[in-house]
Amino acid sequence: MASAAAKKKQDEKNLVVLRELVSRPHNKKCNECQQRGPTYADMTISAFVCTTCSGLLRGISPPHRVKSISMTSFTQAEIQSLDQGGNEKARQVWLAKWDSSKADPDSKDEQAMRSYLSNKYEKRRWYEPPEKALAKKASSDSSTTAAAAAPEAKQFPPQHVVSTAFIRPLVWPFHHHHAHAPHSAPSLWRNLCTVKS
């Protein structure tokens, strides 16, 4: 009895975590058809899908293992897998070679969706191994961050930049004609380098 109560309590905790995972921006839509509000977890690729796509995924070869978010129990390992995975990472791997200029398949056309899922998972037309796909994404993010940060390096107030171009013509004659007055040079240099803000 105590064991059953403990299991029920753990299932309730897992359901709270699952709902939090589904509420993340990249998990709010079905991984396959982009319909809002996924109701199933595709444990084969650690992503979230709608009810319709969960049925189609069961029909491909090999069939994907899908579980209802609210009607079935999840183990801690499954929760962790979904937490570390998610729709964004699934797309980076399974659609790594997908032409982004192409429109997604019509979710209302069942035959088109079946063909799309067959190409995606059975034939692996757009697949790249996770280590390669995710490394490519990390490299792309790094380049984007560097490009975005570059302009900031140029934003220095011009009044704080002191050029020596106007100093050299003044200091050089002094040094040339007053070589015997070494104590005056530092004073003149301080006066020339003083910039009023």
PEVEN-V71893 format. One line per field, one symbol per residue. ss: DSSP state (@ for helix, = for strand, . for the rest). phi: phi as a letter, one per 30 degrees, with the letter a starting at -180 (. if undefined). burial: # if it has 24 or more other ideal C-beta (glycine too) atoms within 12 Angstrom, else .. Layout:
# PEVEN-V71893
ss: ???
phi: ???
burial: ???
This chain:
# PEVEN-V71893
ss: .@@@@@@@@@@@@@@@@@@@@@..@@@.=......=...===....===.@@@@@@@@.......===.......@@@@@@@@@..@@@@@@@@...............@@@@@@@@@@@@@.......@@@@@@@@@@@@@@@@@@@@@@@@@...@@@....@@@@@@@@@@@@@....@@@@@@@@@@@@....
phi: .dddddddddddddddddddddddedcdbedcciddiebbccddbhbcbdddddddddcdbdddccbddccbcbddddddddddcjddddddddbdcdddddddddddcdddddddddddcdchdcdbeedddddddddddddddddddedddcdceddcccccdddeddddddddcbdcbddddeddddddddcdd
burial: ..........#..##.###.##....#.#######..#####################.#...#.##.#....#...##.##..############.......##.#.....##.##..##...........#................................................................
